[in-house]
Amino acid sequence: MDTYQTELYILLRLLLIIVLAGALGWERESAGKSAGIRTHVLIGISATLFVSIGDFMIAKFSSYGELMRFDPAGLIGAIVTGISFLGAGMIFFQGKGNRVRGLTTAAGVLTTAAIGMLVGAPKESAKYARGSRRSNGCAGRVLDFADIS
């Protein structure tokens, strides 16, 4: 992939995650919750970029053979751990009435990161995630749109 195609690849994926994460953030912001559009968009962009960087690192260093190994599952695990830590900071326990607040916000942030990872994943991973090209529903259409290369 030449530089122009690589930049277009990243740009289109970032535009897609901005729309998807923005929709989740708008829903939370319209409900008056703490994590709104900016938070969800930033989390989605960062997850997409981390996965895209991992994909490009694999492509760049694959010629090194056994001298350089890269674990995509470890990258995903690191993203999930970081976002979970961020989400844990959003959960509060209120002493009066024994109420727990922020669980839905934390789950939304984790979901945004998962969508960002899926958008940033190489096209081979997206094909495995959707099974076949004849996928029905909104998720299949979004994945078909994300398959730009």
SERO-4910 file (N, C-alpha, C, O; in steps of 0.05 Angstrom, whole numbers):
BEGIN
 pado doro    nc1    nc2    nc3   cac1   cac2   cac3    cc1    cc2    cc3    oc1    oc2    oc3
  Met    A     17    -23      0      0      0      0     18     25      0     36     27     17
  Asp    A     14     43    -18     30     67    -19     20     87      2      0     83     15
  Thr    A     35    109      4     29    128     25      1    140     22    -13    144     42
  Tyr    A     -7    147     -2    -33    159     -7    -55    140      2    -74    148     15
  Gln    A    -53    115     -6    -74     95      1    -74     91     32    -96     88     43
  Thr    A    -51     91     44    -50     87     73    -63    111     87    -78    107    106
  Glu    A    -58    135     78    -70    158     91   -100    159     86   -115    166    104
  Leu    A   -109    151     62   -138    150     57   -151    128     74   -173    132     85
  Tyr    A   -138    106     77   -147     83     94   -152     93    122   -173     88    134
  Ile    A   -132    107    133   -135    117    161   -156    138    163   -172    138    181
  Leu    A   -157    156    144   -176    178    145   -205    168    144   -222    177    159
  Leu    A   -211    150    125   -238    139    123   -246    124    148   -269    125    157
  Arg    A   -228    109    159   -234     94    184   -239    114    207   -256    109    224
  Leu    A   -224    135    208   -228    155    230   -254    169    226   -268    175    246
  Leu    A   -261    176    201   -287    188    197   -310    170    205   -330    179    216
  Leu    A   -307    144    199   -328    125    207   -331    123    237   -353    123    247
  Ile    A   -309    122    251   -311    119    280   -321    145    293   -334    145    313
  Ile    A   -315    168    281   -325    193    291   -356    193    290   -369    202    309
  Val    A   -367    183    268   -396    182    265   -408    162    285   -427    168    299
  Leu    A   -396    138    286   -407    117    304   -404    124    334   -424    123    349
  Ala    A   -380    133    342   -376    140    370   -391    166    377   -401    169    399
  Gly    A   -393    184    357   -409    208    362   -438    203    367   -450    216    384
  Ala    A   -449    183    354   -477    175    358   -481    164    387   -500    171    400
  Leu    A   -462    148    396   -463    137    423   -460    160    443   -475    162    463
  Gly    A   -441    178    438   -437    200    456   -460    220    457   -466    231    478
  Trp    A   -472    224    434   -495    242    433   -518    231    450   -532    247    464
  Glu    A   -522    205    449   -544    193    464   -538    197    494   -557    204    509
  Arg    A   -513    193    502   -506    197    531   -508    226    539   -517    233    561
  Glu    A   -499    244    522   -499    272    528   -528    283    530   -534    300    547
  Ser    A   -545    273    512   -573    283    512   -587    273    537   -608    284    545
  Ala    A   -577    251    549   -589    242    574   -576    255    599   -583    249    621
  Gly    A   -558    274    594   -545    289    615   -524    274    630   -518    280    653
  Lys    A   -512    254    618   -491    238    631   -463    251    627   -460    268    609
  Ser    A   -444    242    643   -418    255    643   -402    250    618   -389    269    608
  Ala    A   -402    227    608   -386    221    583   -403    226    559   -422    211    554
  Gly    A   -397    247    544   -413    255    522   -400    250    495   -384    231    492
  Ile    A   -406    267    476   -395    264    449   -365    265    448   -353    247    436
  Arg    A   -353    285    461   -323    287    459   -310    262    471   -291    252    459
  Thr    A   -319    253    494   -307    230    507   -309    206    490   -289    192    486
  His    A   -332    200    479   -336    176    463   -320    178    437   -309    158    428
  Val    A   -320    201    424   -305    204    399   -275    200    404   -262    187    389
  Leu    A   -264    212    425   -236    209    431   -229    180    438   -208    171    429
  Ile    A   -245    166    452   -240    138    458   -241    121    433   -224    104    428
  Gly    A   -261    126    416   -264    112    391   -240    117    373   -230     98    361
  Ile    A   -232    142    370   -209    148    353   -183    135    364   -168    124    349
  Ser    A   -179    136    390   -155    124    401   -154     94    397   -134     83    390
  Ala    A   -177     81    401   -177     52    397   -172     45    367   -158     26    361
  Thr    A   -185     60    349   -180     56    320   -151     60    313   -140     44    298
  Leu    A   -139     81    323   -111     87    317    -92     66    328    -73     58    315
  Phe    A    -97     57    353    -80     37    364    -81     11    348    -60     -1    343
  Val    A   -105      2    340   -107    -22    324    -94    -18    296    -81    -36    286
  Ser    A    -99      5    284    -87     11    258    -56     12    260    -43      1    242
  Ile    A    -46     23    281    -17     24    285     -6     -5    288     15    -11    276
  Gly    A    -20    -21    303    -12    -49    305    -12    -63    279      7    -79    273
  Asp    A    -32    -58    262    -33    -71    236    -10    -62    219      3    -78    205
  Phe    A     -3    -36    219     19    -26    203     46    -36    214     65    -41    198
  Met    A     48    -40    240     73    -51    251     77    -80    243    100    -88    237
  Ile    A     56    -95    242     58   -123    233     67   -123    204     85   -139    196
  Ala    A     56   -106    187     63   -105    159     93    -96    156    107   -107    139
  Lys    A    101    -77    171    128    -66    168    149    -85    178    170    -88    165
  Phe    A    144    -99    200    165   -115    212    161   -145    207    176   -161    219
  Ser    A    143   -153    190    139   -181    184    163   -194    170    167   -218    173
  Ser    A    179   -178    157    203   -189    143    225   -196    162    244   -210    154
  Tyr    A    223   -189    188    244   -195    207    242   -223    217    261   -233    231
  Gly    A    221   -237    212    217   -265    220    215   -268    250    200   -253    263
  Glu    A    231   -286    261    230   -292    290    244   -271    306    241   -271    331
  Leu    A    259   -253    294    272   -232    310    253   -212    321    258   -200    342
  Met    A    230   -209    309    210   -190    318    183   -204    317    173   -212    296
  Arg    A    171   -207    340    144   -218    342    125   -198    353    132   -181    369
  Phe    A    100   -199    343     80   -180    351     54   -195    357     46   -213    342
  Asp    A     42   -188    379     18   -203    388     -6   -184    386    -10   -167    403
  Pro    A    -23   -188    365    -47   -171    362    -66   -174    386    -80   -155    394
  Ala    A    -68   -199    397    -86   -203    420    -76   -187    444    -92   -178    460
  Gly    A    -50   -185    447    -39   -169    469    -45   -140    466    -51   -126    486
  Leu    A    -45   -130    442    -53   -102    436    -82    -97    444    -88    -77    457
  Ile    A    -99   -115    436   -128   -112    442   -132   -114    472   -147    -99    484
  Gly    A   -117   -132    485   -119   -134    515   -110   -109    529   -122   -101    549
  Ala    A    -89    -96    518    -79    -71    530   -100    -49    527   -104    -33    545
  Ile    A   -113    -48    504   -134    -28    499   -157    -32    518   -167    -13    531
  Val    A   -166    -57    520   -188    -63    538   -181    -57    567   -198    -46    582
  Thr    A   -157    -63    576   -148    -57    603   -148    -27    608   -158    -18    629
  Gly    A   -137    -12    590   -136     17    593   -164     30    594   -169     47    611
  Ile    A   -181     21    576   -208     32    576   -224     23    600   -240     39    611
  Ser    A   -220     -1    609   -233    -11    633   -225      5    658   -241     11    675
  Phe    A   -199     12    659   -189     28    681   -203     56    680   -210     66    701
  Leu    A   -205     67    656   -219     93    653   -248     90    661   -259    108    675
  Gly    A   -261     69    653   -289     64    660   -293     60    690   -313     68    701
  Ala    A   -274     47    703   -276     42    732   -276     69    747   -289     71    768
  Gly    A   -262     89    736   -262    115    749   -289    130    745   -294    150    759
  Met    A   -306    120    727   -332    133    723   -354    122    741   -376    133    742
  Ile    A   -348    100    755   -368     87    771   -366     97    800   -344     97    812
  Phe    A   -388    106    810   -388    118    837   -409    103    854   -431     96    844
  Phe    A   -403    100    880   -422     88    898   -431    111    917   -415    124    930
  Gln    A   -458    115    918   -469    135    935   -480    122    960   -495    103    959
  Gly    A   -471    131    983   -478    119   1009   -508    120   1014   -519    101   1025
  Lys    A   -521    142   1007   -550    145   1012   -565    128    992   -564    133    968
  Gly    A   -579    108   1002   -596     91    985   -580     69    971   -590     54    955
  Asn    A   -554     67    978   -537     47    966   -539     45    936   -543     24    924
  Arg    A   -536     68    923   -539     70    893   -512     69    880   -493     82    890
  Val    A   -510     55    859   -485     55    842   -492     71    817   -511     65    804
  Arg    A   -475     90    811   -479    107    788   -455    105    769   -432    100    778
  Gly    A   -460    107    743   -439    107    723   -434     81    710   -417     79    692
  Leu    A   -449     60    716   -444     34    704   -451     35    674   -435     24    658
  Thr    A   -472     47    666   -480     49    638   -459     66    623   -453     60    600
  Thr    A   -450     87    635   -430    104    622   -404     89    618   -392     90    596
  Ala    A   -395     73    638   -371     57    635   -375     36    614   -356     31    598
  Ala    A   -398     24    613   -403      4    592   -404     16    564   -395      4    545
  Gly    A   -415     40    563   -415     55    537   -387     61    527   -382     60    503
  Val    A   -370     69    546   -342     76    539   -328     50    529   -313     51    509
  Leu    A   -332     28    542   -320      3    534   -331     -6    506   -316    -16    490
  Thr    A   -357     -2    502   -369     -9    476   -357      9    454   -352     -1    432
  Thr    A   -354     34    460   -342     52    440   -314     43    432   -306     44    409
  Ala    A   -298     35    452   -271     25    447   -272     -1    430   -256     -4    412
  Ala    A   -291    -18    435   -294    -43    419   -301    -36    390   -290    -48    372
  Ile    A   -319    -17    387   -326     -9    359   -302      3    346   -297     -2    322
  Gly    A   -287     19    360   -263     31    349   -242     10    341   -229     13    321
  Met    A   -239    -11    357   -221    -32    350   -230    -47    325   -214    -54    308
  Leu    A   -256    -51    323   -267    -65    299   -263    -47    274   -257    -58    253
  Val    A   -268    -22    277   -264     -4    254   -235     -3    246   -228     -2    222
  Gly    A   -217     -3    265   -188     -1    259   -176    -28    251   -153    -28    241
  Ala    A   -190    -50    254   -179    -76    248   -174    -79    218   -189    -67    202
  Pro    A   -154    -95    211   -150   -100    182   -174   -113    170   -190   -126    183
  Lys    A   -176   -110    144   -201   -120    130   -204   -150    133   -227   -159    133
  Glu    A   -183   -165    136   -186   -194    140   -200   -200    166   -217   -218    167
  Ser    A   -194   -185    187   -208   -189    213   -237   -182    211   -254   -196    222
  Ala    A   -244   -161    196   -272   -153    193   -287   -174    178   -311   -179    184
  Lys    A   -275   -187    158   -288   -208    143   -294   -232    162   -316   -243    160
  Tyr    A   -275   -239    180   -281   -261    198   -303   -253    218   -319   -270    225
  Ala    A   -303   -228    226   -323   -219    245   -352   -220    233   -371   -226    248
  Arg    A   -354   -214    208   -381   -214    196   -388   -240    183   -412   -243    175
  Gly    A   -369   -258    180   -376   -284    168   -375   -285    138   -358   -299    127
  Ser    A   -392   -270    126   -392   -270     96   -401   -243     86   -410   -226    102
  Arg    A   -400   -239     61   -407   -214     49   -438   -210     49   -447   -187     46
  Arg    A   -452   -231     52   -482   -229     51   -493   -224     78   -515   -233     84
  Ser    A   -480   -209     94   -489   -203    121   -513   -184    119   -514   -165    103
  Asn    A   -532   -188    137   -556   -171    138   -553   -152    161   -538   -156    179
  Gly    A   -569   -131    160   -571   -113    183   -551    -90    181   -534    -89    163
  Cys    A   -553    -72    200   -537    -48    200   -508    -54    205   -490    -43    191
  Ala    A   -501    -73    223   -473    -79    229   -459    -89    204   -436    -82    199
  Gly    A   -472   -106    189   -460   -117    165   -455    -96    144   -434    -96    131
  Arg    A   -473    -77    142   -470    -55    123   -447    -36    131   -432    -27    114
  Val    A   -445    -31    157   -423    -14    167   -396    -28    162   -377    -15    153
  Leu    A   -395    -54    167   -370    -68    162   -364    -69    132   -340    -67    124
  Asp    A   -384    -72    115   -379    -71     86   -368    -44     78   -351    -42     61
  Phe    A   -379    -23     90   -369      4     84   -340      8     94   -324     20     80
  Ala    A   -334     -4    117   -307     -1    128   -286    -17    112   -263    -11    114
  Asp    A   -295    -36     95   -277    -52     79   -270    -37     54   -281    -43     33
  Ile    A   -252    -17     56   -247      1     34   -223     -7     17   -220      3     -6
  Ser    A   -206    -25     27   -182    -32     11   -186    -57     -5   -168    -66    -19
***
